[in-house]
Amino acid sequence: MKHLFIPSLTVFFVFVCMLHTNNLFAQKKADSIIANRCVEMLREAEKTYEAGKIQDIEKMLIPCIEDGFSKFEKVQAYRLIILSKLFNDEGEKAEAYFLKLLKVDPEYTVNPVTDPSELIDLYNSYRTNPVFAIGLKAGMNQATPNAYVPYGVYNTGGNNGSYKGYLNFQFGICYDYYLSKKFSIGADLLFSLKKFQYTNTLLGYSQLTSTESQTWLDLPVVLKYTLGKKKLRYYAEAGGAASMILGSNSTFVRKDASTQSNEAVGPSVSTLNLRNTFNYSLIAGAGIRYKAGYGYIVLDVKYMYGLSNVSNVHHKYINNQLVYNYGYIDNNFTLNALMFSVGYYRSFYKPKKIIKHEN
């Protein structure tokens, strides 16, 4: 019985697959027939419209709009129905169909040369620009501290040491709210990795090197001014940022500056307790954006100028290991960052009748 069961199951499986395949072919053939009929109906409706029989347009096209037209054909069909309603003094129905057209193609525009003035006036009576955009962004940054009050186990006397920034990553989500065609408010929520190195010579003979890796959550908010009308547009931006530090770890090396001997090297140390949790910055930047579908690709650069002291003045001497083993005490410093990003925004639309206030 077992030997008979397996071939029977195989035959049954093949039969089901063939039946399913035949059904798919039949459905595709039926869809193709409907599509061809609807294309012919659209052409017939255009001829009917040109002949002035505008009362017949709606009932000719509605069945194919519901099932049969491509996106482009739906837009053309809605346009014909809207024109027929406008010329038949059915303004409310024309507006209802215009909103349906914008749901199919939110970026539909009229042609001022070939379209009737009635359609142009209807288009201009609605807000058709995107309301907001949401996207993703990723890129690189280089963070550089700016020390303004030196601390140390030596005669500081204006000796702040020196800092060097390293390239690191950031990524996150981005949001634009459109105030007008040229102005928008942009906000990013970025997970940023920042790294820099501090070097100094202590007491004239001991060379100290500290490398610090930080993790931040940055929230830059800017006002954008955009120029250009075609696919490629340019913008400038300015604003501020609030940042919250999530983690900070440092490695320390101290050795004789001349002989490079007598090294004091230890494992990575958490320096989060030496940092203020929040940091505030000014921002200026610029970028370009390229239209892609119902959104745009963005390439931008920002400079964050730190305003607040990153070093916690109440915790400078809290870690005895750093003070006595390495001779390290935090300077007061702000943190600047140069940021490069690439991203994609998806625009969202909400067509709305423009209310005109009479004087």
Secondary structure, DSSP 8 states (H G I E B T S, - for coil): -HHHHHHHHHHHHHHHHHHHHHHHHHHHHHHHHHHHHHHHHHHHHHHHHHTT-GGGHHHHHHHHHHTT--HHHHHHHHHHHHHHHHHTT-HHHHHHHHHHHHHH-TT----TTTS-HHHHHHHHTEE-SEEEEEEEEEEEEEEEEEEEE---SS--TT---EEEEEEEEEEEEEEEEESSSSEEEEEEEEEEEEEEEEEEEETTTEEEEEEEEEEEEEEEEEEEEEE-SSSEEEEEEEEEEEEEEEEEEEEEEEEETTT--S-EE---EE-GGGB-SEEEEEEEEEEEEEEETTEEEEEEEEEEEE-S--B-TTSTTS-HIIIIIS-----EEEEEEEEEEEEEEEEEE--EE------
